[in-house]
Amino acid sequence: MASSKWNTPSRQTHLVNLFLDSGGFCVFGHKPCPNPEHHYLNFIEGLIADWKADDRAQDRAEWEAERQRLHSLGERRYPLRGQFSNISQDIFFGNQPIYYLVGLAVSGVTLSPFAKVRISSSYVNLYIELGQSLKGVSKNRKRKAIRYGKPLPPEYKKRVEQVCREAVRHYLSH
């Protein structure tokens, strides 16, 4: 007969001691016991259920620990804040551009091109009207730049970057 996991020698000893102390009747020693749940058989059913629940919780904790060991990459975990020293933070922010060009588009209201830029180290997006900076670029080239992100010719790319840089600096100065 296979023994249950809850049925350990120390628990068996505890059950035997309970039986010997109660004589098979009330586990709390009441002679005429008014509560039927104090009777030995009813009491040990709840006790065994508690032991099984404890075993399940322990198994779950062991399984979680094993899963963590199997799936961890062994990499060091850094805190969310304080990863940089003062020097490396200065180097990182010094090498970062002041904005990132997210994309180009055409306004549905004014039908003029605009650029969406994200300011570095923030969640702020700016929508910058490009005005006449794309004048002279063919309609097909503009469409490809807007729809597919194809690069503009170098002289127009410099104009767009200049307009965006001025707009971002104006925004940051105010």
C-alpha positions in Angstrom: 0.0 0.0 0.0 1.4 3.4 -1.1 1.7 5.9 1.7 0.4 9.4 1.2 2.8 12.3 1.3 1.1 13.8 4.4 1.7 10.5 6.3 5.1 11.1 7.7 6.4 9.4 10.9 6.2 12.5 13.0 2.6 13.1 11.9 1.8 9.4 12.6 3.2 9.8 16.1 1.1 13.0 16.6 -2.1 11.1 15.6 -1.2 8.2 18.0 -0.6 10.6 20.9 -3.9 12.3 20.1 -5.7 9.0 20.2 -4.0 7.9 23.4 -4.8 11.2 25.2 -8.4 11.3 24.1 -9.2 7.6 24.3 -10.8 7.9 20.9 -13.4 10.5 22.1 -13.0 14.2 22.7 -9.5 15.5 21.8 -9.9 18.5 24.2 -10.7 16.3 27.2 -14.3 17.1 27.7 -16.0 14.1 29.4 -19.5 14.7 28.1 -18.4 16.5 24.8 -21.1 18.9 23.6 -19.3 19.6 20.2 -19.2 16.6 17.7 -16.3 18.3 15.9 -14.1 17.6 18.9 -14.5 13.8 18.5 -11.3 12.1 17.5 -12.4 11.0 14.0 -13.9 14.3 13.0 -10.9 16.2 14.4 -8.2 14.3 12.5 -10.0 14.7 9.2 -9.6 18.4 9.4 -6.0 18.0 10.7 -5.1 15.8 7.8 -6.7 18.2 5.3 -4.5 21.0 6.8 -1.4 18.8 6.4 -2.3 18.1 2.8 -2.7 21.8 2.1 0.6 22.6 3.7 2.2 19.9 1.5 0.7 21.4 -1.6 2.0 24.8 -0.7 5.4 23.4 -0.1 5.4 21.5 -3.4 4.3 24.7 -5.2 7.2 26.6 -3.6 9.7 23.9 -4.6 8.3 23.9 -8.1 8.6 27.7 -8.4 12.2 27.5 -7.2 13.1 24.8 -9.6 11.4 26.7 -12.4 13.3 29.8 -11.5 16.6 27.8 -11.6 15.8 26.2 -14.9 14.7 29.4 -16.7 17.0 32.0 -15.2 19.8 33.1 -17.5 22.2 33.6 -14.7 22.4 37.3 -15.5 22.9 40.0 -12.8 19.8 42.0 -12.1 20.2 45.7 -11.8 18.0 47.9 -9.8 15.6 50.1 -11.8 17.3 53.2 -10.5 20.9 53.7 -9.8 22.3 51.6 -12.6 24.7 54.4 -13.8 27.5 55.9 -11.9 27.7 59.7 -12.1 30.4 59.5 -14.8 28.7 56.9 -17.0 25.5 58.8 -16.7 27.2 62.0 -18.0 28.8 60.1 -20.8 25.5 58.4 -21.8 23.5 61.6 -21.9 26.4 63.5 -23.6 26.4 61.0 -26.5 22.6 61.1 -26.9 21.1 63.2 -29.7 18.6 65.9 -28.6 15.8 64.2 -30.6 14.9 61.1 -32.6 13.0 61.4 -35.9 10.1 59.0 -35.6 8.6 59.6 -39.0 7.3 62.0 -41.7 3.7 62.5 -42.7 1.3 64.8 -44.5 -1.3 66.7 -42.5 -4.8 65.9 -43.5 -5.9 69.5 -42.6 -3.3 71.7 -44.2 -1.9 69.1 -46.7 1.6 70.1 -45.8 4.4 67.8 -44.6 5.3 67.5 -41.0 7.7 65.4 -38.9 7.1 63.6 -35.7 10.1 63.7 -33.3 10.7 62.3 -29.8 12.8 64.3 -27.4 15.6 62.2 -26.0 15.2 60.8 -22.5 11.5 61.8 -22.3 8.1 60.7 -23.6 7.4 64.0 -25.3 6.6 63.9 -29.0 6.7 67.0 -31.1 4.9 67.5 -34.4 6.9 69.9 -36.5 5.6 71.4 -39.7 8.3 71.3 -42.3 6.9 74.1 -44.5 8.8 74.4 -47.7 11.8 72.3 -46.7 10.7 69.4 -49.0 10.0 71.7 -52.0 11.7 70.3 -55.0 11.5 66.6 -54.0 9.4 64.6 -56.4 5.9 63.5 -55.3 7.0 59.8 -55.7 10.1 60.3 -53.5 8.0 62.1 -50.8 5.4 59.2 -50.8 8.1 56.6 -50.4 9.8 58.6 -47.5 6.4 59.0 -45.8 4.9 55.5 -46.4 8.0 53.3 -46.3 10.6 55.3 -44.5 12.9 55.5 -47.5 15.7 58.1 -47.1 15.3 61.5 -48.6 18.1 62.9 -50.8 20.9 64.2 -48.6 20.3 68.0 -49.2 16.6 67.6 -48.2 17.4 65.4 -45.3 19.7 68.2 -44.0 16.9 70.7 -44.4 14.5 68.5 -42.4 17.1 67.9 -39.7 17.8 71.7 -39.5 14.1 72.5 -39.1 13.6 69.8 -36.5 16.7 70.8 -34.6 15.6 74.5 -34.4 12.1 73.5 -33.3 13.3 71.2 -30.6 15.8 73.8 -29.3 13.1 76.4 -29.3 10.8 74.0 -27.3 13.6 73.1 -24.8 14.5 76.8 -24.3 11.0 77.7 -23.2 
